[in-house]
Amino acid sequence: MTVTTPEEAQAAQWSGADAVCVQGIEAGGHQGTHRDDPQNDGAGIGLLSLITQVRETVQLPIVAAGGLMRGAQIAAVLALGAEAAQLGTAFLVCPESGANVLHKQAMTNPLFVRTELTRAFSGRPPAAW
Ligand SMILES: Cc1cc2nc3c(=O)[nH]c(=O)nc-3n(C[C@H](O)[C@H](O)[C@H](O)COP(=O)(O)O)c2cc1C
């Protein structure tokens, strides 16, 4: 189950989850938050802090997600107690990715250095960094 706070991790454990995907605010795509509060869009917890808090809250295996692009970052989340790392955005520009060409070009174009939160696609709070 995806969690974005220690409280959500606790709820996942209580509900019988086998593992938690700990999703920091850096994560691309939708945020798997349990609460949907428009007032709090973008107010999430950074991945490194979140792993530490979740590790102290539940005994479940942790899959770390959010802004991981380099091997050293993966080593860092494993050192913090995660069992595995999940990457999403890093693969969007791969040939196998179904992202449209314009999107792929924008992701590697240095002219586009900012991202914004939007509810345009799903109505749910995403996080883009
Ligand atoms: C195109 C795209 C769509 C995504 N859709 C979802 C989704 O529907 N539900 C969800 O919980 N996470 C979704 N994610 C988030 C991923 O599960 C993962 O947490 C995230 O990609 C990790 O952060 P990163 O993109 O910075 O590597 C999506 C990510 C991307 C890039």
The ligand as a Gaussian input file, in Angstrom:
#p B3LYP/6-31G(d) Opt

LIG

0 1
 C        3.295000       8.826000     -15.138000
 C        3.175000       8.429000     -13.715000
 C        1.942000       7.997000     -13.231000
 C        1.801000       7.622000     -11.901000
 N        0.589000       7.201000     -11.427000
 C        0.437000       6.857000     -10.121000
 C       -0.836000       6.415000      -9.620000
 O       -1.829000       6.331000     -10.350000
 N       -0.935000       6.114000      -8.303000
 C        0.142000       6.210000      -7.442000
 O        0.020000       5.911000      -6.249000
 N        1.367000       6.603000      -7.900000
 C        1.533000       6.916000      -9.208000
 N        2.751000       7.329000      -9.664000
 C        3.831000       7.481000      -8.707000
 C        4.745000       6.238000      -8.691000
 O        4.056000       5.139000      -8.141000
 C        5.984000       6.509000      -7.823000
 O        5.606000       6.747000      -6.478000
 C        6.740000       7.706000      -8.315000
 O        6.828000       7.700000      -9.706000
 C        8.133000       7.710000      -7.710000
 O        8.703000       8.990000      -7.848000
 P        9.553000       9.452000      -9.116000
 O        8.562000       9.620000     -10.227000
 O       10.135000      10.755000      -8.668000
 O       10.549000       8.370000      -9.405000
 C        2.915000       7.684000     -11.012000
 C        4.152000       8.123000     -11.526000
 C        4.293000       8.503000     -12.837000
 C        5.647000       8.979000     -13.323000

